[in-house]
Amino acid sequence: MPTYQGTVSDTGESNCATLTFDEPSQQNGQLNNGKMQYYGLNFTVTGSYTAKNSRSFNLQAKAKASDGDEYGHGDSSLTISLKSADANDNKLSGTVKVVSGGPNVGKTYNMNFTKG
């Protein structure tokens, strides 16, 4: 199970994130068991991805407010678009948009991950 360490950032801030999911070669284009730890929340990550060379990921991340939201923002939902610069998926980069939860709904941030 690949684990990626990285950041979610914009010009004003940068926060650590960890992303894990089942080996893509075994998933037939669908990710069903992904997880992401970000901003004190534990997200469940699902979505799809393209073929191995220059792979792209279109993911959704959801977290229940009861699972770490001490600020009372409600359930969180994110849409994530990542691309792999190489055929080995060692580095993933792209964007994440806050769909619901928290004060940053509608904002888009940069995401960069390196396989651990």
ABEGO torsion letter per residue (X at the ends): XBBBBBBBBBAABBBBBBBBBBBAAAAGGBBAABBBBBGGBBBBBBEBBBBABGBBBBBBBBBBAABGBAAGAEBBBBBBBBBBABAAGABBBEBBBBABEEAABGBBBBBBBBBX
